[in-house]
C-alpha cells in the first residue's frame, strides 16, 4: 500500500511539475533543445572516431534523456495550437534521430545524422520563435545571437570530427569554414552592442582572446589534426558564451 501511495505521489508531482513551468522556463528549455541536438551528434562522432569515447558515451546518454524530458515539459506547457503543432513536428524528427543516434557508430550513418540533426535543429528553432512570438519579446536579438553562437561552437566540433573520421560527405570542410565565419560575424555584432556593460565587455574581450587562439586549431591540415584539443576548446567557448548570455539576461530583466 505504501509503495502504491509513494508511486502515486511521484506521478502526481511529475504531472504538477510539467503543468507549472513558467513562460521564461519554457523559453530556456526550448533554447536548450537547439543545443542538445548538436551535442548528441558531436558525442556520436566522438564515439565513432574514438576521441574521448568514455566521456562521450555518458554525455550522449544524458543529452538524449534531457531532450526527451524537455520535450514533455514543453508539450504540457504549449499554450497555442501553433506551438503544439510545431512540437509535434519536432517529435517526429526526434523519433527518427533518436533511433539512429543510439546505434553503433558508422561513417555512413554519421552522414545521415548530419542531415537529420540539421532538420531537427530547424524545427527546435521554430519552437523558440513560437514562444518568443507568444511572449511578444522585442529585446531578444542579442540573446538569440548568443544562442546561435553556442550552437556554432558545437557545430565546429561536429564538422571537425566528421572530417577527422573521414565521414563520406563532400560538404564538411565548406560547412566548417562557414560556421567559423559566422562566429566571427556574431562576435563582432555583440562587441558593438549598446547594451554592453563594463562586465560584458570584459567577458567578451576574454572570449575573443580565447576564440582567436582556438580557431587556429580548427585547421583541417591532415598532418596536424587534434580532435581532443578541439573538443576542449569548443566546450570552453560554450562555457564562456553561457557566462555572457547570463550577463545579457540580467541587463534585459
N, C-alpha and C positions, 0 to 999 in steps of 0.2 A: 504493500500500500504506500509506504514511504517512497519507494522507488518511482511509482506511478505519479505521486504528487510532485516529486522533485522534477521528473521529466516534464510534467505539465507546466511547472513554474518556469523551467528553462525555455520551453517553446513559447510560452506567453511573453517572457522577457525579450526573446528574439523578435517576435512579431511587433511588440511595442517599440523595440529599437529601430526596426525598419520604418515604422509609421512616424517616428518622431524626429527624423533628421531635418535639419533646418535648410533654408534656401542656400545659405553660404556653404554648408557642409555638402550639399548636393553638387554645388559648383566645384568644390575642391575635389570631390570624388570623380566627377566627370573629367576634370583635367588630369587626374591621376591615371585614368584609364588610357589616355593617349600614350603616356609614358610606359605603362606596364606592358602594352603590346610589343613595344620596341625592346624592352628589357628581356622579354621572353625569347624573342628571336635572337638577340645577342647571346643569351645563355645557350640556346640550341647550337649556335655556331661555335661557341667556346667548347662545348662538349665534343662536337664533331671534329674540331681542329686540335683537340687535346690541349687547350690553353686554360689553365686554372680550372680544370674539369670538375673537381670535387666542389669547389665554390659555386660553379655554375649550376650543378645539379640541385643544390639546396636552394639557390635563388630562383631557379625555374619553377620548382615546386611551390614555393611561397608566392611567387608572382601569379601563377595560374589560380591559386586559391583566392588571392586578393582580387583579381579581376572578376571572378565569379561572385564573390561576396559583394563587391561594389555594384555589380550589375543588379543584384537582387535588391539592394538598398535603393538604387536609383529607380528601379521598376516600381517599387512601392511608393516612392516619392512622386513620380511623374504626375503633374497637375493638369496637363493638357493632352488632348488626343494626338497632336502632332509629336509631342515628346514621347508618348507611348509608342507611336509608330516608328520613330527613329530608333528607340531602344530595341524594338522587335527586329529591326534590320541589323542592328549591332549583334544581337544574339545569334541570328542566322549565320553571320560571318564568323562569329566567335566559335560556334559549334564546329565549323569546318576547320578553323585554325587550330583549335584545341586538339582535335583528333591527330593532326599531323605533327604538332609541336611536341607531343609526348612519345612519338615513335623513335626508334633508334636512328640517330642522325645519319643522313646520307647526303651527298652533294646534290643529287637530283632532287630530293625532297627539299633541300635548302633553297634551291632556285624557285620552287613552287611557293615556299613560305615567304620569300621576299615579296612576291606579288600579293599573297594573301594578307601579309602584315600591312602592306601599303593600303589595301582596300579597307581593312579593319580600322586603320588609323583615320582614314577619311570619314568613316561612319562615326567613330567616337568623337571626332572634332565637330561633327554636326550636333551631337548631344550637348557638347559645351556651348555651342552657339545658340541652341534652342533654350538652354537655361539662362544664358545671358540676355537673350531677347525677352524671355518671360520676366526676368528681374529688371528689364529696361536699364541695363548697365551701360552708361555712356563714358565711363572713365577706365575701361579695362584694357585700353590699347597697349600700354606698356606691360601689363601683366600677361597679356596674350603673347607679346613678343618674347618675353622671358620664358613662357611655357614652350614656345616653339624652339627656343634655344636649348632648353633642357632635352627636348626630343632629338634635336640635331646632334647633341653630344652622344646619344646612343646610336644614332644612325651612322655616325662616323665610325664607331666601333664595329657596327654591323658590316659595313662595306669593306672595312679594312680586314676583318676576319674572313669575310667571304672571298676576298682576293687572296689572302694568305692560304686558305684552304683549297683554293682553285675551284670554287663553285662555278659550274658551267653557265655563266650569264655574261653576255658581252657588254652590259651597261654598268658594271660595278665600278670601274675606275672613274668613268664620267660622273656617276652618281656621287661618289665620294668627293670629287673636286667641287661639285655643285653645292654640297652641304657645307663644305669649308668656306666657300664664297658667301653663302647665306649667313653663316655665323658671323663672319667679318662685318657684313652689312648690318645685321641686327645689333651687334655690339656698338657700332657707330651711332645707330639710332638712339640707343639707351644712353650713351655718353653725352648726347646733346639734349636730353630731356630737361624741360623746365621744372619738372617735379623733383629733380635730384637734390637731395640734402648733402651736407658735407660727408655724412657717413656713407651714403650711397655712392658718392663719387670716389670715396676711399676704397670701397669694396670693388667697384668697377675697375679702378686702377689696378688693384691686386689681381682681379680676374684677367684683365688684358695682358698683364705680365705673364701670368700662367698660360694663357692662350697662345701668346706669341712664342713661348718656349715649347709648348705641347705640340703645336701644329707642325713643327719640324720633324716630329716622329711619325707623322701621317704619310710621309713619302713612300710611294709604292715601289721603291727600288728593291728588287728581289734579293739583292745581296745583303740588305740591311733591314729586313723586316723584323719588327719587335712587337708581336701581338700582346704579350703580357704587359709591356710598358704602356701600350695604347689603352688597354683596359683600365689600368691605374689612372692614367692621365684623364681619360674621358669621364671616369667616375668622380675624380676630383673637380673637374669642370662642372659636373652636375651638382655636386655639393655646394660649390661656390654660387651657382645660379640659384639654388634654394635659399641661400642667405640673402641674395639681392632681391628675390621675389618677396621674402618676408618683410624686408625694409620698404618696398613699394606698397605692399598691402597696408602697412602701418600708416604710411603717408595718405593713402586713399580712404582710410576709415573715416 
